[in-house]
């Protein structure tokens, strides 16, 4: 890295600046205020065809101030956290607040909800790599993929490593800090036959560099995924079962959480408005978050408003059990915050898990989707339509790769028509899930 990143020193400095901003906001006339500050540093290297393409050294910092004057709110931010900049930012936030209309839902989260348990969740694992070492790892990854027979070209390999500190403080006297890290390695390769070129990729990502898969394994898996797509053709048109790869199934969970989010609900822009306590999934399906899980991708003891995070259960026995609310959206809905300002953290499924082979057998005839394209998801109606690529399944066996088709349905019927979840759980992100088998969707191909 360009310079040493002393996380403990940065933590103390950001905390001091946050307290300075709060004190200044009170002095200048704010009834209450909240401050978020962060600093991140990292290195990123990309290589292609055995040559270095880019080396990026980054260091970003910022401070954001929100003030409340009565029920008027003003927010301002700056990338400079010096004393003069903090004063200018607070003054700007106050100026905005004085010209903002009153909002009965505006204000800090309730003081009694502030986090009191602030354990070390083991999410900070610095990786002290020089740019030369990072480059060597990326080159090794790409070389492993390019050495596989059948691979003709490469879109390159990339390694990124970073760590940061964030601080949140408010007028209730709450001040929370957290250090964190994230490291990733990826590779994208190209293969070609008489039907054209195909590309695919693989990646590994973790907070702890010891949990990163080896460069050779990532390159070889990228090659395997690329080569299996050769000879792709368009599938038949009709209604068929669809099996979503784990990485794509996590996207379905993301659409679900977007519909459960308070912002969409109070705007009546969600297909799950007024659905608490009603069935959405089969009775064997459960979904919860585990924000205090040690070492996980999105762990935090407090949310974006300082509220203590908790193990919320969003889907229980197939029914919608909870919305995902901040204090503001909760007030708009006459409900209580769920500690989800900033989103859900570490979503985990509880369901009977089946092997990939069992899912194919259950499917019998349909499409296993491994790539989705486009943004054809309507959060208001639940309508779902995406371009796709994957594999045709016949007799419970993979027959050939398919591409240039669309899959369409509605999230309501897709969720209720979930047949099974695979045990091939993808743990690289904050949503852990295996493959999802949906009973029927419209497939538009030939």
RAQUIGI-V605199 format. One record per run of one state. SS is the DSSP state (~ for helix, > for strand, _ for the rest). FROM is the first residue (numbers start at 1). TO is the last residue. If there is no record, write none. Layout:
BEGIN
SS FROM TO
SS FROM TO
END
This chain:
BEGIN
_ 1 6
~ 7 27
_ 28 31
> 32 48
_ 49 50
> 51 69
_ 70 71
> 72 78
_ 79 82
~ 83 98
_ 99 110
~ 111 113
> 114 114
_ 115 130
~ 131 146
_ 147 150
> 151 170
_ 171 174
> 175 193
_ 194 195
> 196 206
_ 207 208
~ 209 211
_ 212 214
~ 215 227
_ 228 232
> 233 233
_ 234 237
> 238 244
_ 245 245
~ 246 260
> 261 261
~ 262 266
_ 267 278
> 279 279
_ 280 285
> 286 289
_ 290 301
> 302 302
_ 303 306
> 307 308
_ 309 312
> 313 316
_ 317 318
> 319 320
_ 321 323
> 324 324
_ 325 326
~ 327 332
_ 333 346
> 347 350
_ 351 352
> 353 354
_ 355 355
~ 356 363
_ 364 365
> 366 373
_ 374 376
> 377 377
_ 378 382
> 383 394
_ 395 396
> 397 410
~ 411 416
_ 417 417
> 418 422
_ 423 425
> 426 426
_ 427 430
> 431 433
_ 434 435
> 436 444
_ 445 446
END
